[in-house]
Amino acid sequence: MKRKLIALAVFIAVITGVCFAFNFESVSQHYAEKAPKHTKIGNVTISIRCDKILEHQSDLSKSLKDSNVIPKNGIILQKTTVSLFQNDTVYDILNRITKERKIQIETSGAETSAGSTLYVRGIDYIYEMSCGSTSGWIYFVNEKKANVGASDYCPKNGDDILWAFSCKENDYE
């Protein structure tokens, strides 16, 4: 009897230790916006669209044609106002809003002190080259196509960010 009590006490101690050692969080806690590390300096708007796919259905990959991934109106995220924090990049804002709205995102590359090779491969299960060999995600700030990576561009208060899926090189010219 004494051994069973000791074994039970050890078991409870181990479980308690494991619970304190690991940071368990629910799905909603994981996707919740974490407290900002920087000072809020304003707001920006962001939207995500894939409406050009609707114009290029013949180039769409079979897997996307057979899925319900593409919104009927081509809009994944309506224009939404979000907080802008000091040192935020376009990628930081995209990452925050997709987590908050539970929109899938996939990137490759990394951010380093020497610069960034971060590349947005897919948003909402729509990936590069899924609507032709030159298709992929691009972003605009104030209707101008950006010429630097999303993790290298720091928007300003009031900027309008658009992430758009382009099927052809001249889709947005």
N, C-alpha and C positions, 0 to 999 in steps of 0.2 A: 504494500500500500504506500509506504514511504517513498519507494522508487518511482511509483506512478506519479505522485505529487511533485517530486523533484523533476521528473521528465516533463510534466505539464508546465511547470514553472520555467524550465529552460526553453521549451517550445514557445511560450508566450513572450519571453524575453527576446528570443531570436526574431519572431514576427514583428514585435514592437521596434526592434533595432532596424530591421529591413524597411519598415514603413517610414522611419525617420531618416534613413540614409538615402532613399530615393525620392525624387520629386514627382509624385503621382499627380496627374491632373486629368480632368475630364476633357472630352472633345471640345465642349464650349469654352473651357478655360484655355485650352491650347490655341483656339482660333480667336480668342478675345484679344483686342488691341492692348498691348502692354503699355504701361505708363511710359510716357516719353522721357528720353534721356536728355533732351535738349529743350531749350526755350521755344515756345510757340511764337512764330513770327508772322503768321497770317494764315490765309487759306488759298487753296488752288482747287480747280475742278479737274476731274478725270472721267473719261469714258472709254469703253472698250467696244470695238465694232469688228464684225466680220462680214459686213454686207457685200463686199466685192465678190465673195464666194457665190452669192446668188446670181451674179452676172457671168460666172465661169463654171457653171454646174458640170459641163462636159469635161473639165480638167480635174474635177474633184476625185479623190481617191475612193475606191470602192468601199473601204471600211467607213468612211464618213458618209457616203451616199446611203449606206445601209443603217446608219445610226440616226438618233434623234438629237445629235449634238448641236447642229447648226440652228440657231433661233430663226423662226420664220421671218422676222423683220431684220435679222442680221445684227441685232444689238445685244451684246452680252451684259453690258453695264451702261445704263443711262448716265448722262452727265451728272456727276455727284460732287458736292463740295466736301473737301476733306481738309483737316488741319495741316499746316506746313510748319515744320520744326526746323530750327537752325541746323544747317548741314544736311538736310534731307536731299536725297537724289530722286530722280524720276523713278528709279527702281524701288527705292524705299517706299515711296507712295503707292506704287503698283503692288508691292508685296503686302503692305498694310491693308489696302482695300480688298485684295483678293482673299486674304485671311479672314477679314471681317465678314465678307459676303460669301465665304466658303466657295470661292471660285478656284478651280484647280489651276496651278501654274507649275511649269517645269523650266529650269534653267540649266545651263552648263557653264563651265568656267568658274572663275573666282575673282574676288576683290583682294588685291594685295597692296602693300605700301608703294609698289612700283607702278601701280595703275590697275586697270580692270580688264578682264577678259570675259566678264559676265555676259551671257547671251540668253535671251528669252526664247526658248525653243517652242513652248506651247502654252496656250491659255485656254482654259475650259475645254480641254481635250482636242484642241485644234492645233496641229503641229506644223512646223516648217515643212515645205515640200509636199503638203497634203492636197495642194491645188495647183500642181505644176512644179517644175524644177526650180523656179525662182521665187516661189511663194514663201511667205514668212511674216513674222510680226515686226512692225516698225512703229515708231512713235513720233508724234508731232508736239511741239509746244507753240501755242498761239498760231496754229495752222501752218507752221513752218516745220518741214522735215528736219529732224535733228541730224547732226553730222558727227556726234560722239555717242559713246555707249551710254545706256540708261543709268548706269551706276557712276558715271562721270559728270552728268548734267545736274546742276543744282537749280531748280526752278525758283522763281521769285513770287512774292505775294501777288495774287490775282491771276497768275498764269493758268492757261487752259491746256491740259494734257490729253491727248488722244492716242490710244493704242489701237492700231488698225491692222487687220490681216490683209496683206497685199498678195494678189495672185499673179500679177504681171508687173514687170519693172516700171511701167508707166501708169499704173492704176491711179496714182495720186498726183499726177503732174498736170 
